[in-house]
């Protein structure tokens, strides 16, 4: 039975290699086997399932609707299997396992870095991978099982039916501009007048809708000049030009303290959000992941 299970894992790897490359030849090369061997492996998988997984042609292979469905599940299965192997290896070496965390807008929050550093040095001997990317990519990876958790802010546009959100901290946003920015000579700026100044904003879904709602603007009104998915780049943009933007107060505290950035006085409402540890709802939660989540809750 164990041999059959291992063979099925291999078949799924062969199948996904063909899906990703669109070619049996390239897939066989990536798997370091001959093309006939890979083709037989996929044929056997098709016979077991009773469906055609690929449309085969002179230009390569294209997954059928059955193949597309299987590919979604296969990625999750293989990532889960690989994670299990990694966790067993870590436990055999005296640790609790390996945890993969995704971060986005929280990348420059020093509290996150401090919590991860403390976890890495804990006696539980947990190893961690911390990957930065835009939120859409991170949530897709979480759902495929490539990440164990994401640290990100709660957003109303998210489909949360298959996810768990565990609040760990409140995030206060602050409107900032570089020292010497002309807006700082205006006194308190009315929120609708803020749109007269060029903005740099964090690039995420519905960001423009949020921006217009915050300033009370009509749908066609806006003055967004730059969008960036990198918090570090966003901060550098604000430091380097006459732009204004909202930043996590914790991320810019040092810059506010030394005067490189200044808070813009305005009657705009305070903006706060909630930082969460996000996991899949229907998934096995390892002991290592439970320790990581608890440590993040205590640290943030």
C-alpha positions in Angstrom: 0.0 0.0 0.0 2.8 2.4 0.9 4.5 1.8 -2.5 1.2 2.5 -4.3 0.9 5.8 -2.3 4.4 6.9 -3.2 3.7 6.0 -6.9 0.6 8.2 -6.8 2.7 11.1 -5.4 5.1 10.6 -8.3 2.3 10.5 -10.8 1.0 13.8 -9.4 4.4 15.4 -9.8 4.6 14.1 -13.4 1.1 15.4 -14.1 1.9 18.9 -12.7 5.2 19.1 -14.5 3.2 18.6 -17.8 0.6 21.2 -16.8 3.2 23.8 -15.9 5.4 23.2 -19.0 2.7 22.4 -21.5 5.1 19.8 -23.0 5.7 16.1 -22.2 9.3 16.5 -23.4 10.0 19.4 -21.1 8.1 17.8 -18.2 10.2 14.6 -18.5 13.4 16.6 -18.5 12.3 18.5 -15.4 11.5 15.2 -13.7 14.8 13.6 -14.9 13.0 10.7 -16.5 12.4 9.6 -20.1 9.4 11.0 -22.0 7.8 7.5 -22.5 8.1 6.9 -18.7 6.4 10.2 -18.0 3.7 9.6 -20.6 3.0 6.1 -19.1 2.7 7.6 -15.6 0.2 10.1 -16.7 -1.8 7.6 -18.8 -2.0 5.3 -15.7 -3.3 8.3 -13.7 -5.9 9.0 -16.4 -7.0 5.3 -16.4 -7.3 5.3 -12.6 -9.5 8.4 -12.7 -11.4 7.4 -15.9 -10.9 10.8 -17.6 -8.6 12.5 -20.0 -6.4 15.0 -18.2 -4.9 16.5 -21.3 -5.7 17.6 -24.8 -2.7 16.4 -26.8 -1.5 18.1 -30.0 1.5 18.9 -32.1 2.3 22.0 -30.1 2.2 20.3 -26.7 -0.5 19.4 -24.1 -3.3 21.5 -22.5 -5.2 20.4 -19.4 -8.8 19.5 -19.9 -11.4 20.8 -17.4 -10.7 17.5 -15.4 -7.0 18.3 -15.6 -7.5 21.9 -14.3 -9.5 20.6 -11.4 -7.0 17.9 -10.5 -4.1 20.4 -10.8 -5.7 22.6 -8.1 -6.0 19.7 -5.7 -2.6 18.2 -6.7 -0.7 21.3 -5.8 -2.3 21.3 -2.3 -1.6 17.6 -1.9 2.0 17.8 -2.9 2.7 20.9 -0.8 1.1 19.1 2.2 3.2 16.0 1.5 6.4 18.0 1.2 5.5 19.9 4.4 4.9 16.6 6.2 8.3 15.3 5.1 10.0 18.5 6.2 8.2 18.5 9.6 9.2 14.8 10.2 12.8 15.7 9.3 12.8 18.7 11.6 11.3 16.6 14.4 13.9 13.9 13.9 16.6 16.5 14.2 15.2 17.7 17.6 12.9 20.5 16.4 9.1 20.9 16.2 9.0 21.6 12.4 9.1 24.2 9.7 6.5 27.1 9.3 6.1 29.1 6.1 4.8 32.7 6.7 3.7 35.2 4.1 3.9 38.9 4.6 2.9 41.9 2.5 2.1 45.4 3.8 3.5 44.3 7.2 7.0 43.8 5.8 8.5 46.8 7.4 6.7 46.6 10.7 9.5 46.1 13.2 7.2 44.2 15.6 6.8 41.4 13.0 10.5 41.1 12.4 11.2 41.1 16.2 8.6 38.3 16.8 10.0 36.2 14.0 13.5 36.7 15.3 12.5 35.6 18.8 10.7 32.5 17.4 13.8 31.6 15.4 15.9 31.6 18.6 13.4 29.9 20.8 14.2 26.5 22.4 11.4 24.9 20.4 13.9 24.8 17.5 11.3 25.9 14.9 12.6 26.9 11.5 10.7 29.5 9.5 10.5 30.8 5.9 9.2 34.4 5.6 8.1 35.3 2.1 7.2 38.8 0.8 4.7 39.3 -2.0 1.5 41.2 -2.9 -1.6 40.2 -1.0 -3.3 38.5 -4.0 -0.4 36.2 -4.6 0.0 35.4 -0.8 -3.7 34.5 -0.4 -3.5 32.2 -3.5 -0.4 30.5 -2.1 -2.1 30.1 1.3 -5.1 28.4 -0.3 -2.9 26.1 -2.3 -1.1 25.0 0.8 2.2 26.7 -0.1 2.1 28.9 3.0 1.0 28.0 6.5 -0.1 31.5 7.5 -0.2 35.1 6.4 0.4 38.2 8.6 -1.7 40.9 7.0 -4.4 43.5 7.7 -8.1 42.7 7.7 -9.7 44.1 4.5 -13.4 44.2 3.7 -12.8 43.1 0.1 -11.5 39.6 1.1 -13.5 36.4 0.6 -13.0 34.9 4.0 -15.3 31.8 3.8 -12.4 29.3 3.8 -10.0 31.3 6.0 -9.5 31.9 9.7 -8.5 35.4 10.9 -6.9 35.7 14.3 -6.5 39.4 15.4 -3.1 40.1 16.9 -2.7 43.9 16.9 -4.3 47.2 16.0 -2.6 49.2 13.3 -2.8 53.0 13.4 -2.2 54.8 10.1 -0.7 58.3 9.8 -0.8 60.7 6.9 2.8 61.8 6.2 5.0 63.9 3.9 8.7 64.7 3.8 10.1 67.5 5.8 9.9 70.7 3.8 6.8 69.5 1.8 4.7 72.6 0.9 1.6 71.1 2.4 3.1 71.4 5.9 3.0 75.2 5.5 -0.8 75.2 5.0 -1.8 74.6 8.6 -4.7 72.1 9.0 -5.7 70.8 5.6 -9.4 70.0 5.0 -9.8 66.4 3.8 -11.3 67.2 0.4 -8.4 69.6 -0.2 -5.9 66.8 0.3 -6.8 65.6 -3.2 -5.1 68.7 -4.6 -1.8 67.1 -3.6 -0.2 64.1 -5.3 -0.5 60.8 -3.4 1.5 57.6 -3.3 -0.7 54.7 -2.1 -0.2 51.0 -1.2 -1.3 49.0 -4.2 -4.0 46.6 -3.2 -7.6 45.8 -4.4 -10.1 48.6 -3.9 -7.4 51.0 -2.8 -8.8 53.8 -4.9 -12.3 53.3 -3.6 -10.9 53.5 0.0 -9.0 56.6 -0.9 -12.0 58.4 -2.4 -14.2 57.4 0.5 -11.6 58.7 2.9 -11.4 62.1 1.3 -15.1 62.3 0.4 -14.4 62.5 -3.3 -16.7 61.8 -6.3 -15.9 58.7 -8.4 -14.0 60.6 -11.1 -11.9 62.6 -8.6 -8.5 61.4 -7.6 -4.8 62.5 -7.5 -3.0 59.2 -7.1 0.4 59.4 -8.9 2.1 56.3 -7.7 1.0 52.9 -6.5 3.5 50.5 -4.9 3.1 47.0 -3.4 6.3 47.5 -1.4 6.0 49.4 1.9 9.7 50.2 1.8 9.4 51.7 -1.7 6.3 53.6 -0.6 8.2 55.1 2.3 11.2 56.0 0.0 8.8 57.7 -2.4 7.4 59.9 0.3 10.9 60.8 1.5 12.1 61.6 -2.1 9.4 63.8 -3.5 6.4 66.1 -2.9 4.0 63.2 -2.4 1.7 62.4 0.6 0.5 59.0 1.8 -0.8 56.9 4.6 1.7 54.7 6.4 1.6 52.4 9.4 2.7 54.6 12.3 5.0 51.9 13.7 6.8 51.7 10.3 7.6 55.4 10.3 8.1 56.2 14.0 11.9 56.6 13.5 11.4 58.9 10.5 8.9 61.0 12.4 11.2 61.1 15.4 14.2 62.4 13.4 12.1 64.8 11.3 12.6 63.2 7.9 8.9 62.6 7.7 6.2 64.8 9.3 2.6 64.1 10.1 0.2 66.2 7.9 -2.3 68.1 10.1 -5.8 67.4 8.7 -9.4 67.0 9.8 -9.4 63.6 8.0 -10.7 60.8 10.2 -8.3 58.5 12.0 -7.6 55.4 10.0 -7.0 52.2 12.0 -7.1 48.6 11.0 -6.5 45.1 12.5 -3.4 43.0 12.0 -4.3 39.3 11.7 -2.6 35.9 11.5 -4.6 34.2 8.6 -4.7 30.5 8.2 -6.8 28.0 6.1 -10.0 27.0 7.9 -10.0 23.3 6.9 -6.4 22.2 7.4 -4.2 20.4 9.9 -2.5 22.9 12.2 0.9 21.5 13.3 2.3 22.1 16.8 4.9 24.4 15.3 2.3 26.6 13.7 0.3 26.8 16.9 3.4 28.0 18.7 4.2 30.5 16.0 0.6 31.9 16.2 0.7 32.2 19.9 4.1 33.9 19.9 2.9 36.4 17.3 -0.2 37.2 19.4 2.0 37.8 22.5 4.6 39.9 20.6 2.3 42.1 18.5 
